Amino acid sequence: MFDLQGARVLIAGGSSGVGLATAELLVKCGAAVVLNGRDRVKLERVKEQLGAQASICAFDAANPEERTRGLAAIGAFDHLVVALSGGKGAGAFADVTQPDLRSGFEAKFWVHFSLAQESLAYLSQSGSITFVSAISARAANPGTAGLAAINSAIEGMVKPLAVELRPRRVNAVSPGVVDTPWWNWMTEDQKQAAFAKFAASTPAGRVGKPSDIAQSIVFLIGNSFMTGCVLECDGGLRLVGQSL
Ligand SMILES: NC(=O)c1ccc[n+]([C@@H]2O[C@H](COP(=O)([O-])OP(=O)(O)OC[C@H]3O[C@@H](n4cnc5c(N)ncnc54)[C@H](OP(=O)(O)O)[C@@H]3O)[C@@H](O)[C@H]2O)c1
């Protein structure tokens, strides 16, 4: 495990799923975490769970004024993790609507882009940015062309930013299917059926846990020789075709 004592890490999307698991692991590594999300009540519950090393800052990262005010209130930090979800943009290519896909870009790509850009004023020179994209960007799964486009746009920034922003490091983790509240738009039965289908076709034989992705994120934060890298953490899902 990495020793991250003294490091301050902002996790945008830190109140649930992958972001929350990352916060839990970072706290175990000794880091101080600042958690962002829109729902203050959810954030307060998480803060109570994580203890003194955690602080919270509730704002809608997709809202420019709230984002600017929120980052200014947080102040200096060493590492940024962007684990926000969008959700829109999935579906068969013939059916996916442009407004849906545009709103998917607004909620994910543009928020990742803007948070990273505006964080530069606060981000340590020895620090890092880790985006959480999605393996749809690197797979050939029917029904995911829209999601692939959004997440490819995020992953496409990683290499140029790693050079442009040096000595800061820039990486991404590209997760496969992970059991998080992201899937709560389905009924419990639908979700379990979808997970069983994904588990059966995924070479690792299961869907991911938030802690699987958190370990990859903390590895990229803690290993100061990692930059310009998109880490695939998907149980091998990218190697097989599996529609949504
Ligand atoms: N779960 C999967 O199968 C999967 C697969 C591939 C990629 N991913 C990616 O992994 C990342 C994490 O997803 P997850 O599964 O952990 O989702 P999740 O459990 O739904 O968590 C999303 C987090 O983002 C916050 N959030 C969403 N919009 C926000 C906004 N505009 N401003 C501030 N906070 C916002 C949510 O809190 P509030 O709602 O309170 O704002 C929550 O803390 C996402 O980028 C997702 O696309 C997930």
The ligand as a Tripos MOL2 file, in Angstrom:
@<TRIPOS>MOLECULE
LIG
   48    52     1     0     0
SMALL
NO_CHARGES

@<TRIPOS>ATOM
      1 N1        -20.5630    1.6660  -12.7090 N.am      1 LIG1
      2 C1        -20.1150    1.2410  -13.8900 C.2       1 LIG1
      3 O1        -20.4580    0.1380  -14.3660 O.2       1 LIG1
      4 C2        -19.1720    2.1120  -14.6890 C.ar      1 LIG1
      5 C3        -18.6210    1.5640  -15.8490 C.ar      1 LIG1
      6 C4        -17.7260    2.3240  -16.5800 C.ar      1 LIG1
      7 C5        -17.4230    3.6060  -16.1790 C.ar      1 LIG1
      8 N2        -17.9910    4.1230  -15.0510 N.ar      1 LIG1
      9 C6        -17.6400    5.4820  -14.6860 C.3       1 LIG1
     10 O2        -17.1270    5.5170  -13.3730 O.3       1 LIG1
     11 C7        -17.3710    6.8170  -12.8090 C.3       1 LIG1
     12 C8        -17.9890    6.6290  -11.4360 C.3       1 LIG1
     13 O3        -19.2680    6.0340  -11.6220 O.3       1 LIG1
     14 P1        -20.0030    5.2170  -10.4820 P.3       1 LIG1
     15 O4        -20.4160    3.9440  -11.0740 O.co2     1 LIG1
     16 O5        -19.2010    5.2440   -9.2420 O.co2     1 LIG1
     17 O6        -21.3210    6.1440  -10.3390 O.3       1 LIG1
     18 P2        -22.1770    6.5670   -9.0730 P.3       1 LIG1
     19 O7        -22.1480    5.5300   -8.0150 O.co2     1 LIG1
     20 O8        -23.4890    6.9790   -9.6640 O.co2     1 LIG1
     21 O9        -21.4150    7.8610   -8.4970 O.3       1 LIG1
     22 C9        -21.3840    9.0580   -9.1920 C.3       1 LIG1
     23 C10       -20.8960   10.1560   -8.2780 C.3       1 LIG1
     24 O10       -20.8310   11.3800   -9.0230 O.3       1 LIG1
     25 C11       -21.5480   12.3940   -8.3260 C.3       1 LIG1
     26 N3        -22.0020   13.3390   -9.3370 N.ar      1 LIG1
     27 C12       -22.7050   13.0790  -10.4760 C.ar      1 LIG1
     28 N4        -22.9100   14.2010  -11.1790 N.ar      1 LIG1
     29 C13       -22.3150   15.1940  -10.4710 C.ar      1 LIG1
     30 C14       -22.1800   16.5990  -10.6860 C.ar      1 LIG1
     31 N5        -22.6870   17.2020  -11.7550 N.pl3     1 LIG1
     32 N6        -21.4970   17.3340   -9.7720 N.ar      1 LIG1
     33 C15       -20.9690   16.7430   -8.6660 C.ar      1 LIG1
     34 N7        -21.0680   15.4180   -8.4200 N.ar      1 LIG1
     35 C16       -21.7390   14.6610   -9.3080 C.ar      1 LIG1
     36 C17       -22.6300   11.6230   -7.5630 C.3       1 LIG1
     37 O11       -23.1590   12.3100   -6.4460 O.3       1 LIG1
     38 P3        -24.4950   13.2350   -6.5570 P.3       1 LIG1
     39 O12       -25.5050   12.4440   -7.3580 O.co2     1 LIG1
     40 O13       -24.9080   13.5090   -5.1570 O.co2     1 LIG1
     41 O14       -24.0660   14.4650   -7.2710 O.co2     1 LIG1
     42 C18       -21.8100   10.4280   -7.0880 C.3       1 LIG1
     43 O15       -20.9970   10.7770   -5.9850 O.3       1 LIG1
     44 C19       -18.2660    7.5580  -13.8100 C.3       1 LIG1
     45 O16       -17.4610    8.3760  -14.6160 O.3       1 LIG1
     46 C20       -18.8440    6.4290  -14.6610 C.3       1 LIG1
     47 O17       -19.1920    6.8610  -15.9500 O.3       1 LIG1
     48 C21       -18.8560    3.4020  -14.2860 C.ar      1 LIG1
@<TRIPOS>BOND
     1     1     2 1
     2     2     3 2
     3     2     4 1
     4     4     5 ar
     5     4    48 ar
     6     5     6 ar
     7     6     7 ar
     8     7     8 ar
     9     8     9 1
    10     8    48 ar
    11     9    10 1
    12     9    46 1
    13    10    11 1
    14    11    12 1
    15    11    44 1
    16    12    13 1
    17    13    14 1
    18    14    15 2
    19    14    16 1
    20    14    17 1
    21    17    18 1
    22    18    19 2
    23    18    20 1
    24    18    21 1
    25    21    22 1
    26    22    23 1
    27    23    24 1
    28    23    42 1
    29    24    25 1
    30    25    26 1
    31    25    36 1
    32    26    27 ar
    33    26    35 ar
    34    27    28 ar
    35    28    29 ar
    36    29    30 ar
    37    29    35 ar
    38    30    31 1
    39    30    32 ar
    40    32    33 ar
    41    33    34 ar
    42    34    35 ar
    43    36    37 1
    44    36    42 1
    45    37    38 1
    46    38    39 2
    47    38    40 1
    48    38    41 1
    49    42    43 1
    50    44    45 1
    51    44    46 1
    52    46    47 1
@<TRIPOS>SUBSTRUCTURE
     1 LIG1         1 GROUP 0 **** ****
